[in-house]
Amino acid sequence: MKLKNPPVNSLSLEMLTELVINLEKLENDKAVRGLVLTSEYPGIFSAGLDLMEMCGRNPAHYAEYWKALQEFWLKLYQSSLVVVAAINGASPAGGCLMSLICDYRILADNPKYTIGLNETLLGIVAPFWFKDTMVNTIGHRASERALQLGLLFPPAEALQVGLVDQVVPEDKLQSTALSVMAQWLAIPDHARQLTKTMMRKPTVDHLVKQRDADIQNFVSFVSRDSIQKSLQMYLQKLRQKKS
Ligand SMILES: CCCCCCCC/C=C\C=C\CC(=O)SCCNC(=O)CCNC(=O)[C@H](O)C(C)(C)COP(=O)(O)OP(=O)(O)OC[C@H]1O[C@@H](n2cnc3c(N)ncnc32)[C@H](O)[C@@H]1OP(=O)(O)O
């Protein structure tokens, strides 16, 4: 599956909705057992959540957006398919989250392709289920440091901390993804799927139990004037970068 939402594959409401629909279609297709997730635009895997969905909108929109994000996370994290992320570009914040919920992550070796949950740099806080996903991958201490500092790791460091499973030359990314997929598909589906469910259930239950409260938290947090100002300033900085 190629992510295709120009210019930076931000996770807009429309993109999240389409991703869920496409995942459902693939899961219902008996001929499909695995999925390689990559970007149509080498250089950018995904810029994460769409900042335009979080700026200057009304509370009902924020709630709808957050619900769609939760839906996408729940769908992909619990997917019966083998999901391999072939990360061919920068992967900040929600982009990192998306790769963390796959089963295996391969990052192309390019110093510009940084990955991490950098929310604090924007003056926002990674929600508990982003944090849980990261802790499940790299452990508590490394997550605490990465989350507080909003670290974006270049490939060698991402590998060292365990944020990705493999770093390969850019021209080997797709072939490596396919050989990793073959290895995972050699395992009987039912045993692998039940194991995945068992490993992920506590994290899923944590979000499911608090879904509504989490939406309310997000809406009131993002509606604050101070947060709106931080986000606006961050967007402006991104735009000024060009000039
Ligand atoms: C108390 C507890 C309460 C709990 C409440 C929870 C609250 C948590 C809330 C939110 C969590 C959010 C997680 C996120 O994912 S936030 C998004 C974070 N993303 C980023 O920081 C990435 C920003 N983008 C970049 O760093 C770069 O754009 C990059 C992806 C590296 C690509 O660089 P480059 O190729 O140079 O492209 P440009 O920077 O020039 O960007 C091109 C245009 O795209 C716009 N853009 C970029 N990123 C986003 C984005 N995430 N959303 C929307 N738009 C984006 C950028 O402004 C350029 O636009 P324009 O052409 O109009 O200038």
The ligand as a Tripos MOL2 file, in Angstrom:
@<TRIPOS>MOLECULE
LIG
   63    65     1     0     0
SMALL
NO_CHARGES

@<TRIPOS>ATOM
      1 C1         -2.7980   16.5670   28.7980 C.3       1 LIG1
      2 C2         -2.8900   15.4520   27.8070 C.3       1 LIG1
      3 C3         -3.8160   15.8060   26.6810 C.3       1 LIG1
      4 C4         -3.5790   14.9280   25.5050 C.3       1 LIG1
      5 C5         -3.9470   15.6770   24.2620 C.3       1 LIG1
      6 C6         -3.2790   15.1080   23.0680 C.3       1 LIG1
      7 C7         -2.8040   16.1790   22.1200 C.3       1 LIG1
      8 C8         -1.9250   15.5670   21.0710 C.3       1 LIG1
      9 C9         -2.1530   16.1940   19.8030 C.2       1 LIG1
     10 C10        -1.5700   15.9000   18.6740 C.2       1 LIG1
     11 C11        -0.5920   14.9280   18.3380 C.2       1 LIG1
     12 C12        -0.0100   15.1180   17.1350 C.2       1 LIG1
     13 C13         0.9450   14.2400   16.4950 C.3       1 LIG1
     14 C14         1.3680   14.7440   15.1250 C.2       1 LIG1
     15 O1          1.5650   13.9640   14.2450 O.2       1 LIG1
     16 S1          1.4890   16.4270   14.8750 S.3       1 LIG1
     17 C15         2.3070   16.6220   13.3190 C.3       1 LIG1
     18 C16         3.7550   16.6180   13.5490 C.3       1 LIG1
     19 N1          4.4480   16.6560   12.3080 N.am      1 LIG1
     20 C17         5.5820   17.3170   12.1600 C.2       1 LIG1
     21 O2          6.1130   17.9090   13.0610 O.2       1 LIG1
     22 C18         6.1760   17.3170   10.7820 C.3       1 LIG1
     23 C19         6.1830   18.6680   10.1970 C.3       1 LIG1
     24 N2          6.6980   18.6300    8.8440 N.am      1 LIG1
     25 C20         8.0250   18.5220    8.5520 C.2       1 LIG1
     26 O3          8.8740   18.3950    9.4050 O.2       1 LIG1
     27 C21         8.3780   18.5880    7.1090 C.3       1 LIG1
     28 O4          7.2930   19.1010    6.4100 O.3       1 LIG1
     29 C22         8.7740   17.2300    6.4710 C.3       1 LIG1
     30 C23         7.6970   16.1520    6.7020 C.3       1 LIG1
     31 C24        10.1290   16.7580    7.0320 C.3       1 LIG1
     32 C25         8.9160   17.4340    4.9370 C.3       1 LIG1
     33 O5          9.8150   18.4970    4.6840 O.3       1 LIG1
     34 P1          9.8310   19.2140    3.2570 P.3       1 LIG1
     35 O6          9.8970   18.2000    2.1790 O.co2     1 LIG1
     36 O7         10.9070   20.2370    3.3160 O.co2     1 LIG1
     37 O8          8.3950   19.8780    3.1030 O.3       1 LIG1
     38 P2          7.8770   21.2340    3.7700 P.3       1 LIG1
     39 O9          8.2730   21.3220    5.1910 O.co2     1 LIG1
     40 O10         8.2490   22.3690    2.8890 O.co2     1 LIG1
     41 O11         6.2910   21.0000    3.7410 O.3       1 LIG1
     42 C26         5.5400   21.0810    2.5290 C.3       1 LIG1
     43 C27         4.1710   21.6160    2.8550 C.3       1 LIG1
     44 O12         3.5050   20.6940    3.7200 O.3       1 LIG1
     45 C28         3.0770   21.3670    4.9150 C.3       1 LIG1
     46 N3          3.1500   20.4310    6.0330 N.ar      1 LIG1
     47 C29         4.2220   19.8190    6.5210 C.ar      1 LIG1
     48 N4          3.9000   19.0150    7.5330 N.ar      1 LIG1
     49 C30         2.5600   19.1190    7.6920 C.ar      1 LIG1
     50 C31         1.6230   18.5240    8.5880 C.ar      1 LIG1
     51 N5          1.9740   17.6400    9.5400 N.pl3     1 LIG1
     52 N6          0.3310   18.8640    8.4700 N.ar      1 LIG1
     53 C32        -0.0710   19.7500    7.5350 C.ar      1 LIG1
     54 N7          0.7730   20.3550    6.6450 N.ar      1 LIG1
     55 C33         2.0670   20.0230    6.7260 C.ar      1 LIG1
     56 C34         4.0760   22.5040    5.0600 C.3       1 LIG1
     57 O13         3.5430   23.5240    5.8660 O.3       1 LIG1
     58 C35         4.2280   22.9260    3.6200 C.3       1 LIG1
     59 O14         3.0740   23.6820    3.2780 O.3       1 LIG1
     60 P3          3.1530   24.9130    2.2540 P.3       1 LIG1
     61 O15         3.5780   24.3010    0.9550 O.co2     1 LIG1
     62 O16         1.7800   25.4750    2.2480 O.co2     1 LIG1
     63 O17         4.1840   25.8730    2.8110 O.co2     1 LIG1
@<TRIPOS>BOND
     1     1     2 1
     2     2     3 1
     3     3     4 1
     4     4     5 1
     5     5     6 1
     6     6     7 1
     7     7     8 1
     8     8     9 1
     9     9    10 2
    10    10    11 1
    11    11    12 2
    12    12    13 1
    13    13    14 1
    14    14    15 2
    15    14    16 1
    16    16    17 1
    17    17    18 1
    18    18    19 1
    19    19    20 1
    20    20    21 2
    21    20    22 1
    22    22    23 1
    23    23    24 1
    24    24    25 1
    25    25    26 2
    26    25    27 1
    27    27    28 1
    28    27    29 1
    29    29    30 1
    30    29    31 1
    31    29    32 1
    32    32    33 1
    33    33    34 1
    34    34    35 2
    35    34    36 1
    36    34    37 1
    37    37    38 1
    38    38    39 2
    39    38    40 1
    40    38    41 1
    41    41    42 1
    42    42    43 1
    43    43    44 1
    44    43    58 1
    45    44    45 1
    46    45    46 1
    47    45    56 1
    48    46    47 ar
    49    46    55 ar
    50    47    48 ar
    51    48    49 ar
    52    49    50 ar
    53    49    55 ar
    54    50    51 1
    55    50    52 ar
    56    52    53 ar
    57    53    54 ar
    58    54    55 ar
    59    56    57 1
    60    56    58 1
    61    58    59 1
    62    59    60 1
    63    60    61 2
    64    60    62 1
    65    60    63 1
@<TRIPOS>SUBSTRUCTURE
     1 LIG1         1 GROUP 0 **** ****
